[in-house]
Amino acid sequence: MRPNAKSFEEMDTKWYQYTALSFPADYPIDTWDNTHTGSEKVIEQWNKSGENPNDLKGCKQVVYSNTVKKG
């Protein structure tokens, strides 16, 4: 997938939920080698895949149901 923009930096967002993302050939990309600051937090999040990452203390759940008529 290629972004619909003149350059990658001009895009509003740089994240997509796709299997692959194609960058311009001259775009500088560093390989993640698990030594960057913050890696522990990322690994912790990956290990909790499927869990809600948000603190829900004090939140109020609102449930609403409605039926849509045919036509």
WOSULWO-V46789 format. One record per pair of residues at least 4 apart in sequence whose ideal C-beta (glycine too) atoms are under 7 Angstrom apart, sorted by sequence separation. I is the first residue (numbers start at 1). GAP is how many residues later the second one is. D is the distance in Angstrom with one decimal. If there is no record, write none. Layout:
# WOSULWO-V46789
{{I	GAP	D} {I	GAP	D}}
This chain:
# WOSULWO-V46789
{{6	4	5.6} {23	4	4.2} {32	4	6.7} {35	4	6.9} {38	4	6.4} {39	4	6.2} {40	4	6.2} {41	4	6.5} {42	4	6.4} {43	4	6.3} {44	4	6.7} {52	4	7.0} {3	5	6.3} {5	5	4.5} {16	5	6.0} {34	5	5.2} {5	6	4.8} {23	6	6.1} {3	8	4.9} {45	8	6.6} {1	15	6.4} {8	15	6.6} {8	16	6.2} {1	17	5.7} {8	19	5.8} {1	20	6.1} {2	20	5.5} {1	21	6.1}}
